[in-house]
Amino acid sequence: MRRLVLLLALPLAACGAAQQPASGKFKGDQKEVAKVVEDLASAGRRHDAAKICSDILARQLVAELKSAGGDCVTEMKDAIQDATDFDLRVDAVNVAGDTATARVRQGEKGQAATFAFVKENGAWKASALGG
């Protein structure tokens, strides 16, 4: 479970200063995926762990947290508490059917990570944050 929490904390540790919306440089499904990253950063800034768990994370990821003995909202609150900055930038998005990946950077020159997404009931949800 600790590894899963660290993967969740990585993007939240990268999230603070206002920025231009990354979704503006994408179209269609790519734009929708980039918007999920923006929503993650926004929810982190607002310390809204419940929104992250209910609206941003895929059911499968929430279930992994639960099966590992955790609780999504508690884990997200801890990740937000540990965060120092909430600036996430989407460099690239690749969509393949109902799955997608996004290359996300911490700030302009920070470390990049790959996030994974899945389409659930017509909406993109994060299925893996970093890695």
MODELLER restraints for C-alpha pairs under 7 A, 6 or more apart:
rsr = mdl.restraints
at = mdl.atoms
rsr.add(forms.Gaussian(group=physical.xy_distance, feature=features.Distance(at['CA:1:A'], at['CA:68:A']), mean=5.30, stdev=0.5))
rsr.add(forms.Gaussian(group=physical.xy_distance, feature=features.Distance(at['CA:5:A'], at['CA:75:A']), mean=6.78, stdev=0.5))
rsr.add(forms.Gaussian(group=physical.xy_distance, feature=features.Distance(at['CA:7:A'], at['CA:129:A']), mean=5.80, stdev=0.5))
rsr.add(forms.Gaussian(group=physical.xy_distance, feature=features.Distance(at['CA:7:A'], at['CA:130:A']), mean=5.57, stdev=0.5))
rsr.add(forms.Gaussian(group=physical.xy_distance, feature=features.Distance(at['CA:7:A'], at['CA:131:A']), mean=6.67, stdev=0.5))
rsr.add(forms.Gaussian(group=physical.xy_distance, feature=features.Distance(at['CA:8:A'], at['CA:79:A']), mean=6.96, stdev=0.5))
rsr.add(forms.Gaussian(group=physical.xy_distance, feature=features.Distance(at['CA:8:A'], at['CA:129:A']), mean=5.66, stdev=0.5))
rsr.add(forms.Gaussian(group=physical.xy_distance, feature=features.Distance(at['CA:9:A'], at['CA:79:A']), mean=4.78, stdev=0.5))
rsr.add(forms.Gaussian(group=physical.xy_distance, feature=features.Distance(at['CA:10:A'], at['CA:130:A']), mean=6.69, stdev=0.5))
rsr.add(forms.Gaussian(group=physical.xy_distance, feature=features.Distance(at['CA:11:A'], at['CA:129:A']), mean=6.62, stdev=0.5))
rsr.add(forms.Gaussian(group=physical.xy_distance, feature=features.Distance(at['CA:11:A'], at['CA:130:A']), mean=6.93, stdev=0.5))
rsr.add(forms.Gaussian(group=physical.xy_distance, feature=features.Distance(at['CA:12:A'], at['CA:41:A']), mean=6.93, stdev=0.5))
rsr.add(forms.Gaussian(group=physical.xy_distance, feature=features.Distance(at['CA:12:A'], at['CA:44:A']), mean=6.40, stdev=0.5))
rsr.add(forms.Gaussian(group=physical.xy_distance, feature=features.Distance(at['CA:12:A'], at['CA:79:A']), mean=6.44, stdev=0.5))
rsr.add(forms.Gaussian(group=physical.xy_distance, feature=features.Distance(at['CA:12:A'], at['CA:80:A']), mean=6.08, stdev=0.5))
rsr.add(forms.Gaussian(group=physical.xy_distance, feature=features.Distance(at['CA:12:A'], at['CA:83:A']), mean=5.68, stdev=0.5))
rsr.add(forms.Gaussian(group=physical.xy_distance, feature=features.Distance(at['CA:12:A'], at['CA:86:A']), mean=6.13, stdev=0.5))
rsr.add(forms.Gaussian(group=physical.xy_distance, feature=features.Distance(at['CA:13:A'], at['CA:82:A']), mean=6.77, stdev=0.5))
rsr.add(forms.Gaussian(group=physical.xy_distance, feature=features.Distance(at['CA:13:A'], at['CA:83:A']), mean=3.96, stdev=0.5))
rsr.add(forms.Gaussian(group=physical.xy_distance, feature=features.Distance(at['CA:13:A'], at['CA:84:A']), mean=5.60, stdev=0.5))
rsr.add(forms.Gaussian(group=physical.xy_distance, feature=features.Distance(at['CA:13:A'], at['CA:85:A']), mean=5.73, stdev=0.5))
rsr.add(forms.Gaussian(group=physical.xy_distance, feature=features.Distance(at['CA:13:A'], at['CA:86:A']), mean=6.51, stdev=0.5))
rsr.add(forms.Gaussian(group=physical.xy_distance, feature=features.Distance(at['CA:14:A'], at['CA:83:A']), mean=7.00, stdev=0.5))
rsr.add(forms.Gaussian(group=physical.xy_distance, feature=features.Distance(at['CA:14:A'], at['CA:85:A']), mean=5.03, stdev=0.5))
rsr.add(forms.Gaussian(group=physical.xy_distance, feature=features.Distance(at['CA:14:A'], at['CA:86:A']), mean=4.96, stdev=0.5))
rsr.add(forms.Gaussian(group=physical.xy_distance, feature=features.Distance(at['CA:14:A'], at['CA:87:A']), mean=5.48, stdev=0.5))
rsr.add(forms.Gaussian(group=physical.xy_distance, feature=features.Distance(at['CA:14:A'], at['CA:88:A']), mean=6.12, stdev=0.5))
rsr.add(forms.Gaussian(group=physical.xy_distance, feature=features.Distance(at['CA:14:A'], at['CA:106:A']), mean=4.86, stdev=0.5))
rsr.add(forms.Gaussian(group=physical.xy_distance, feature=features.Distance(at['CA:14:A'], at['CA:107:A']), mean=6.99, stdev=0.5))
rsr.add(forms.Gaussian(group=physical.xy_distance, feature=features.Distance(at['CA:15:A'], at['CA:41:A']), mean=5.33, stdev=0.5))
rsr.add(forms.Gaussian(group=physical.xy_distance, feature=features.Distance(at['CA:15:A'], at['CA:44:A']), mean=6.96, stdev=0.5))
rsr.add(forms.Gaussian(group=physical.xy_distance, feature=features.Distance(at['CA:15:A'], at['CA:85:A']), mean=4.29, stdev=0.5))
rsr.add(forms.Gaussian(group=physical.xy_distance, feature=features.Distance(at['CA:15:A'], at['CA:86:A']), mean=1.50, stdev=0.5))
rsr.add(forms.Gaussian(group=physical.xy_distance, feature=features.Distance(at['CA:15:A'], at['CA:87:A']), mean=3.62, stdev=0.5))
rsr.add(forms.Gaussian(group=physical.xy_distance, feature=features.Distance(at['CA:15:A'], at['CA:88:A']), mean=5.33, stdev=0.5))
rsr.add(forms.Gaussian(group=physical.xy_distance, feature=features.Distance(at['CA:16:A'], at['CA:45:A']), mean=6.40, stdev=0.5))
rsr.add(forms.Gaussian(group=physical.xy_distance, feature=features.Distance(at['CA:16:A'], at['CA:85:A']), mean=4.11, stdev=0.5))
rsr.add(forms.Gaussian(group=physical.xy_distance, feature=features.Distance(at['CA:16:A'], at['CA:86:A']), mean=3.56, stdev=0.5))
rsr.add(forms.Gaussian(group=physical.xy_distance, feature=features.Distance(at['CA:16:A'], at['CA:87:A']), mean=5.04, stdev=0.5))
rsr.add(forms.Gaussian(group=physical.xy_distance, feature=features.Distance(at['CA:17:A'], at['CA:86:A']), mean=6.56, stdev=0.5))
rsr.add(forms.Gaussian(group=physical.xy_distance, feature=features.Distance(at['CA:17:A'], at['CA:87:A']), mean=5.72, stdev=0.5))
rsr.add(forms.Gaussian(group=physical.xy_distance, feature=features.Distance(at['CA:22:A'], at['CA:34:A']), mean=6.23, stdev=0.5))
rsr.add(forms.Gaussian(group=physical.xy_distance, feature=features.Distance(at['CA:22:A'], at['CA:89:A']), mean=6.23, stdev=0.5))
rsr.add(forms.Gaussian(group=physical.xy_distance, feature=features.Distance(at['CA:22:A'], at['CA:90:A']), mean=5.76, stdev=0.5))
rsr.add(forms.Gaussian(group=physical.xy_distance, feature=features.Distance(at['CA:23:A'], at['CA:31:A']), mean=4.75, stdev=0.5))
rsr.add(forms.Gaussian(group=physical.xy_distance, feature=features.Distance(at['CA:23:A'], at['CA:34:A']), mean=4.93, stdev=0.5))
rsr.add(forms.Gaussian(group=physical.xy_distance, feature=features.Distance(at['CA:23:A'], at['CA:35:A']), mean=5.43, stdev=0.5))
rsr.add(forms.Gaussian(group=physical.xy_distance, feature=features.Distance(at['CA:30:A'], at['CA:93:A']), mean=5.64, stdev=0.5))
rsr.add(forms.Gaussian(group=physical.xy_distance, feature=features.Distance(at['CA:30:A'], at['CA:94:A']), mean=6.94, stdev=0.5))
rsr.add(forms.Gaussian(group=physical.xy_distance, feature=features.Distance(at['CA:30:A'], at['CA:95:A']), mean=6.63, stdev=0.5))
rsr.add(forms.Gaussian(group=physical.xy_distance, feature=features.Distance(at['CA:32:A'], at['CA:124:A']), mean=6.90, stdev=0.5))
rsr.add(forms.Gaussian(group=physical.xy_distance, feature=features.Distance(at['CA:33:A'], at['CA:124:A']), mean=6.11, stdev=0.5))
rsr.add(forms.Gaussian(group=physical.xy_distance, feature=features.Distance(at['CA:34:A'], at['CA:90:A']), mean=6.31, stdev=0.5))
rsr.add(forms.Gaussian(group=physical.xy_distance, feature=features.Distance(at['CA:36:A'], at['CA:56:A']), mean=6.47, stdev=0.5))
rsr.add(forms.Gaussian(group=physical.xy_distance, feature=features.Distance(at['CA:36:A'], at['CA:125:A']), mean=6.98, stdev=0.5))
rsr.add(forms.Gaussian(group=physical.xy_distance, feature=features.Distance(at['CA:40:A'], at['CA:52:A']), mean=6.45, stdev=0.5))
rsr.add(forms.Gaussian(group=physical.xy_distance, feature=features.Distance(at['CA:40:A'], at['CA:56:A']), mean=6.64, stdev=0.5))
rsr.add(forms.Gaussian(group=physical.xy_distance, feature=features.Distance(at['CA:41:A'], at['CA:86:A']), mean=5.44, stdev=0.5))
rsr.add(forms.Gaussian(group=physical.xy_distance, feature=features.Distance(at['CA:41:A'], at['CA:87:A']), mean=6.60, stdev=0.5))
rsr.add(forms.Gaussian(group=physical.xy_distance, feature=features.Distance(at['CA:41:A'], at['CA:88:A']), mean=6.32, stdev=0.5))
rsr.add(forms.Gaussian(group=physical.xy_distance, feature=features.Distance(at['CA:43:A'], at['CA:51:A']), mean=6.68, stdev=0.5))
rsr.add(forms.Gaussian(group=physical.xy_distance, feature=features.Distance(at['CA:43:A'], at['CA:52:A']), mean=6.49, stdev=0.5))
rsr.add(forms.Gaussian(group=physical.xy_distance, feature=features.Distance(at['CA:44:A'], at['CA:80:A']), mean=5.95, stdev=0.5))
rsr.add(forms.Gaussian(group=physical.xy_distance, feature=features.Distance(at['CA:44:A'], at['CA:86:A']), mean=6.59, stdev=0.5))
rsr.add(forms.Gaussian(group=physical.xy_distance, feature=features.Distance(at['CA:45:A'], at['CA:86:A']), mean=6.13, stdev=0.5))
rsr.add(forms.Gaussian(group=physical.xy_distance, feature=features.Distance(at['CA:47:A'], at['CA:80:A']), mean=6.29, stdev=0.5))
rsr.add(forms.Gaussian(group=physical.xy_distance, feature=features.Distance(at['CA:49:A'], at['CA:73:A']), mean=5.32, stdev=0.5))
rsr.add(forms.Gaussian(group=physical.xy_distance, feature=features.Distance(at['CA:49:A'], at['CA:76:A']), mean=5.17, stdev=0.5))
rsr.add(forms.Gaussian(group=physical.xy_distance, feature=features.Distance(at['CA:49:A'], at['CA:77:A']), mean=5.43, stdev=0.5))
rsr.add(forms.Gaussian(group=physical.xy_distance, feature=features.Distance(at['CA:50:A'], at['CA:73:A']), mean=5.52, stdev=0.5))
rsr.add(forms.Gaussian(group=physical.xy_distance, feature=features.Distance(at['CA:53:A'], at['CA:62:A']), mean=6.79, stdev=0.5))
rsr.add(forms.Gaussian(group=physical.xy_distance, feature=features.Distance(at['CA:53:A'], at['CA:72:A']), mean=6.06, stdev=0.5))
rsr.add(forms.Gaussian(group=physical.xy_distance, feature=features.Distance(at['CA:53:A'], at['CA:73:A']), mean=6.27, stdev=0.5))
rsr.add(forms.Gaussian(group=physical.xy_distance, feature=features.Distance(at['CA:56:A'], at['CA:125:A']), mean=5.27, stdev=0.5))
rsr.add(forms.Gaussian(group=physical.xy_distance, feature=features.Distance(at['CA:56:A'], at['CA:126:A']), mean=6.00, stdev=0.5))
rsr.add(forms.Gaussian(group=physical.xy_distance, feature=features.Distance(at['CA:57:A'], at['CA:125:A']), mean=5.25, stdev=0.5))
rsr.add(forms.Gaussian(group=physical.xy_distance, feature=features.Distance(at['CA:57:A'], at['CA:126:A']), mean=4.68, stdev=0.5))
rsr.add(forms.Gaussian(group=physical.xy_distance, feature=features.Distance(at['CA:57:A'], at['CA:127:A']), mean=6.22, stdev=0.5))
rsr.add(forms.Gaussian(group=physical.xy_distance, feature=features.Distance(at['CA:58:A'], at['CA:125:A']), mean=4.81, stdev=0.5))
rsr.add(forms.Gaussian(group=physical.xy_distance, feature=features.Distance(at['CA:58:A'], at['CA:126:A']), mean=5.33, stdev=0.5))
rsr.add(forms.Gaussian(group=physical.xy_distance, feature=features.Distance(at['CA:58:A'], at['CA:127:A']), mean=5.10, stdev=0.5))
rsr.add(forms.Gaussian(group=physical.xy_distance, feature=features.Distance(at['CA:60:A'], at['CA:127:A']), mean=6.83, stdev=0.5))
rsr.add(forms.Gaussian(group=physical.xy_distance, feature=features.Distance(at['CA:61:A'], at['CA:127:A']), mean=5.55, stdev=0.5))
rsr.add(forms.Gaussian(group=physical.xy_distance, feature=features.Distance(at['CA:62:A'], at['CA:72:A']), mean=5.90, stdev=0.5))
rsr.add(forms.Gaussian(group=physical.xy_distance, feature=features.Distance(at['CA:65:A'], at['CA:71:A']), mean=6.07, stdev=0.5))
rsr.add(forms.Gaussian(group=physical.xy_distance, feature=features.Distance(at['CA:65:A'], at['CA:72:A']), mean=5.95, stdev=0.5))
rsr.add(forms.Gaussian(group=physical.xy_distance, feature=features.Distance(at['CA:66:A'], at['CA:72:A']), mean=6.89, stdev=0.5))
rsr.add(forms.Gaussian(group=physical.xy_distance, feature=features.Distance(at['CA:87:A'], at['CA:106:A']), mean=6.04, stdev=0.5))
rsr.add(forms.Gaussian(group=physical.xy_distance, feature=features.Distance(at['CA:87:A'], at['CA:107:A']), mean=5.20, stdev=0.5))
rsr.add(forms.Gaussian(group=physical.xy_distance, feature=features.Distance(at['CA:88:A'], at['CA:104:A']), mean=6.47, stdev=0.5))
rsr.add(forms.Gaussian(group=physical.xy_distance, feature=features.Distance(at['CA:88:A'], at['CA:105:A']), mean=5.84, stdev=0.5))
rsr.add(forms.Gaussian(group=physical.xy_distance, feature=features.Distance(at['CA:88:A'], at['CA:106:A']), mean=5.14, stdev=0.5))
rsr.add(forms.Gaussian(group=physical.xy_distance, feature=features.Distance(at['CA:88:A'], at['CA:107:A']), mean=5.81, stdev=0.5))
rsr.add(forms.Gaussian(group=physical.xy_distance, feature=features.Distance(at['CA:89:A'], at['CA:104:A']), mean=5.48, stdev=0.5))
rsr.add(forms.Gaussian(group=physical.xy_distance, feature=features.Distance(at['CA:89:A'], at['CA:105:A']), mean=5.06, stdev=0.5))
rsr.add(forms.Gaussian(group=physical.xy_distance, feature=features.Distance(at['CA:89:A'], at['CA:106:A']), mean=6.42, stdev=0.5))
rsr.add(forms.Gaussian(group=physical.xy_distance, feature=features.Distance(at['CA:89:A'], at['CA:107:A']), mean=6.16, stdev=0.5))
rsr.add(forms.Gaussian(group=physical.xy_distance, feature=features.Distance(at['CA:90:A'], at['CA:102:A']), mean=6.65, stdev=0.5))
rsr.add(forms.Gaussian(group=physical.xy_distance, feature=features.Distance(at['CA:90:A'], at['CA:103:A']), mean=5.89, stdev=0.5))
rsr.add(forms.Gaussian(group=physical.xy_distance, feature=features.Distance(at['CA:90:A'], at['CA:104:A']), mean=4.50, stdev=0.5))
rsr.add(forms.Gaussian(group=physical.xy_distance, feature=features.Distance(at['CA:90:A'], at['CA:105:A']), mean=6.29, stdev=0.5))
rsr.add(forms.Gaussian(group=physical.xy_distance, feature=features.Distance(at['CA:91:A'], at['CA:103:A']), mean=5.46, stdev=0.5))
rsr.add(forms.Gaussian(group=physical.xy_distance, feature=features.Distance(at['CA:91:A'], at['CA:104:A']), mean=5.90, stdev=0.5))
rsr.add(forms.Gaussian(group=physical.xy_distance, feature=features.Distance(at['CA:91:A'], at['CA:105:A']), mean=6.93, stdev=0.5))
rsr.add(forms.Gaussian(group=physical.xy_distance, feature=features.Distance(at['CA:92:A'], at['CA:102:A']), mean=5.56, stdev=0.5))
rsr.add(forms.Gaussian(group=physical.xy_distance, feature=features.Distance(at['CA:92:A'], at['CA:103:A']), mean=5.20, stdev=0.5))
rsr.add(forms.Gaussian(group=physical.xy_distance, feature=features.Distance(at['CA:93:A'], at['CA:101:A']), mean=5.78, stdev=0.5))
rsr.add(forms.Gaussian(group=physical.xy_distance, feature=features.Distance(at['CA:93:A'], at['CA:102:A']), mean=4.31, stdev=0.5))
rsr.add(forms.Gaussian(group=physical.xy_distance, feature=features.Distance(at['CA:93:A'], at['CA:103:A']), mean=6.48, stdev=0.5))
rsr.add(forms.Gaussian(group=physical.xy_distance, feature=features.Distance(at['CA:94:A'], at['CA:100:A']), mean=5.47, stdev=0.5))
rsr.add(forms.Gaussian(group=physical.xy_distance, feature=features.Distance(at['CA:94:A'], at['CA:101:A']), mean=5.35, stdev=0.5))
rsr.add(forms.Gaussian(group=physical.xy_distance, feature=features.Distance(at['CA:94:A'], at['CA:102:A']), mean=6.37, stdev=0.5))
rsr.add(forms.Gaussian(group=physical.xy_distance, feature=features.Distance(at['CA:95:A'], at['CA:101:A']), mean=6.65, stdev=0.5))
rsr.add(forms.Gaussian(group=physical.xy_distance, feature=features.Distance(at['CA:98:A'], at['CA:118:A']), mean=5.69, stdev=0.5))
rsr.add(forms.Gaussian(group=physical.xy_distance, feature=features.Distance(at['CA:98:A'], at['CA:119:A']), mean=5.06, stdev=0.5))
rsr.add(forms.Gaussian(group=physical.xy_distance, feature=features.Distance(at['CA:99:A'], at['CA:117:A']), mean=5.59, stdev=0.5))
rsr.add(forms.Gaussian(group=physical.xy_distance, feature=features.Distance(at['CA:99:A'], at['CA:118:A']), mean=4.50, stdev=0.5))
rsr.add(forms.Gaussian(group=physical.xy_distance, feature=features.Distance(at['CA:99:A'], at['CA:119:A']), mean=6.34, stdev=0.5))
rsr.add(forms.Gaussian(group=physical.xy_distance, feature=features.Distance(at['CA:100:A'], at['CA:116:A']), mean=5.82, stdev=0.5))
rsr.add(forms.Gaussian(group=physical.xy_distance, feature=features.Distance(at['CA:100:A'], at['CA:117:A']), mean=4.98, stdev=0.5))
rsr.add(forms.Gaussian(group=physical.xy_distance, feature=features.Distance(at['CA:100:A'], at['CA:118:A']), mean=6.39, stdev=0.5))
rsr.add(forms.Gaussian(group=physical.xy_distance, feature=features.Distance(at['CA:101:A'], at['CA:114:A']), mean=6.49, stdev=0.5))
rsr.add(forms.Gaussian(group=physical.xy_distance, feature=features.Distance(at['CA:101:A'], at['CA:115:A']), mean=5.53, stdev=0.5))
rsr.add(forms.Gaussian(group=physical.xy_distance, feature=features.Distance(at['CA:101:A'], at['CA:116:A']), mean=4.44, stdev=0.5))
rsr.add(forms.Gaussian(group=physical.xy_distance, feature=features.Distance(at['CA:101:A'], at['CA:117:A']), mean=5.98, stdev=0.5))
rsr.add(forms.Gaussian(group=physical.xy_distance, feature=features.Distance(at['CA:102:A'], at['CA:114:A']), mean=5.59, stdev=0.5))
rsr.add(forms.Gaussian(group=physical.xy_distance, feature=features.Distance(at['CA:102:A'], at['CA:115:A']), mean=5.24, stdev=0.5))
rsr.add(forms.Gaussian(group=physical.xy_distance, feature=features.Distance(at['CA:102:A'], at['CA:116:A']), mean=6.53, stdev=0.5))
rsr.add(forms.Gaussian(group=physical.xy_distance, feature=features.Distance(at['CA:103:A'], at['CA:112:A']), mean=6.54, stdev=0.5))
rsr.add(forms.Gaussian(group=physical.xy_distance, feature=features.Distance(at['CA:103:A'], at['CA:113:A']), mean=5.78, stdev=0.5))
rsr.add(forms.Gaussian(group=physical.xy_distance, feature=features.Distance(at['CA:103:A'], at['CA:114:A']), mean=4.64, stdev=0.5))
rsr.add(forms.Gaussian(group=physical.xy_distance, feature=features.Distance(at['CA:103:A'], at['CA:115:A']), mean=6.48, stdev=0.5))
rsr.add(forms.Gaussian(group=physical.xy_distance, feature=features.Distance(at['CA:104:A'], at['CA:112:A']), mean=5.37, stdev=0.5))
rsr.add(forms.Gaussian(group=physical.xy_distance, feature=features.Distance(at['CA:104:A'], at['CA:113:A']), mean=5.35, stdev=0.5))
rsr.add(forms.Gaussian(group=physical.xy_distance, feature=features.Distance(at['CA:104:A'], at['CA:114:A']), mean=6.07, stdev=0.5))
rsr.add(forms.Gaussian(group=physical.xy_distance, feature=features.Distance(at['CA:104:A'], at['CA:115:A']), mean=6.94, stdev=0.5))
rsr.add(forms.Gaussian(group=physical.xy_distance, feature=features.Distance(at['CA:105:A'], at['CA:111:A']), mean=5.62, stdev=0.5))
rsr.add(forms.Gaussian(group=physical.xy_distance, feature=features.Distance(at['CA:105:A'], at['CA:112:A']), mean=4.08, stdev=0.5))
rsr.add(forms.Gaussian(group=physical.xy_distance, feature=features.Distance(at['CA:105:A'], at['CA:113:A']), mean=6.39, stdev=0.5))
rsr.add(forms.Gaussian(group=physical.xy_distance, feature=features.Distance(at['CA:106:A'], at['CA:112:A']), mean=6.29, stdev=0.5))
rsr.add(forms.Gaussian(group=physical.xy_distance, feature=features.Distance(at['CA:113:A'], at['CA:130:A']), mean=4.83, stdev=0.5))
rsr.add(forms.Gaussian(group=physical.xy_distance, feature=features.Distance(at['CA:113:A'], at['CA:131:A']), mean=6.06, stdev=0.5))
rsr.add(forms.Gaussian(group=physical.xy_distance, feature=features.Distance(at['CA:114:A'], at['CA:129:A']), mean=6.98, stdev=0.5))
rsr.add(forms.Gaussian(group=physical.xy_distance, feature=features.Distance(at['CA:114:A'], at['CA:130:A']), mean=5.00, stdev=0.5))
rsr.add(forms.Gaussian(group=physical.xy_distance, feature=features.Distance(at['CA:114:A'], at['CA:131:A']), mean=6.07, stdev=0.5))
rsr.add(forms.Gaussian(group=physical.xy_distance, feature=features.Distance(at['CA:115:A'], at['CA:128:A']), mean=5.44, stdev=0.5))
rsr.add(forms.Gaussian(group=physical.xy_distance, feature=features.Distance(at['CA:115:A'], at['CA:129:A']), mean=4.58, stdev=0.5))
rsr.add(forms.Gaussian(group=physical.xy_distance, feature=features.Distance(at['CA:115:A'], at['CA:130:A']), mean=5.06, stdev=0.5))
rsr.add(forms.Gaussian(group=physical.xy_distance, feature=features.Distance(at['CA:116:A'], at['CA:126:A']), mean=5.90, stdev=0.5))
rsr.add(forms.Gaussian(group=physical.xy_distance, feature=features.Distance(at['CA:116:A'], at['CA:127:A']), mean=5.34, stdev=0.5))
rsr.add(forms.Gaussian(group=physical.xy_distance, feature=features.Distance(at['CA:116:A'], at['CA:128:A']), mean=4.86, stdev=0.5))
rsr.add(forms.Gaussian(group=physical.xy_distance, feature=features.Distance(at['CA:116:A'], at['CA:129:A']), mean=6.58, stdev=0.5))
rsr.add(forms.Gaussian(group=physical.xy_distance, feature=features.Distance(at['CA:117:A'], at['CA:124:A']), mean=6.30, stdev=0.5))
rsr.add(forms.Gaussian(group=physical.xy_distance, feature=features.Distance(at['CA:117:A'], at['CA:125:A']), mean=5.39, stdev=0.5))
rsr.add(forms.Gaussian(group=physical.xy_distance, feature=features.Distance(at['CA:117:A'], at['CA:126:A']), mean=4.39, stdev=0.5))
rsr.add(forms.Gaussian(group=physical.xy_distance, feature=features.Distance(at['CA:117:A'], at['CA:127:A']), mean=4.94, stdev=0.5))
rsr.add(forms.Gaussian(group=physical.xy_distance, feature=features.Distance(at['CA:117:A'], at['CA:128:A']), mean=6.88, stdev=0.5))
rsr.add(forms.Gaussian(group=physical.xy_distance, feature=features.Distance(at['CA:118:A'], at['CA:124:A']), mean=5.66, stdev=0.5))
rsr.add(forms.Gaussian(group=physical.xy_distance, feature=features.Distance(at['CA:118:A'], at['CA:125:A']), mean=5.50, stdev=0.5))
rsr.add(forms.Gaussian(group=physical.xy_distance, feature=features.Distance(at['CA:118:A'], at['CA:126:A']), mean=6.52, stdev=0.5))
rsr.add(forms.Gaussian(group=physical.xy_distance, feature=features.Distance(at['CA:118:A'], at['CA:127:A']), mean=6.24, stdev=0.5))
rsr.add(forms.Gaussian(group=physical.xy_distance, feature=features.Distance(at['CA:119:A'], at['CA:125:A']), mean=6.12, stdev=0.5))
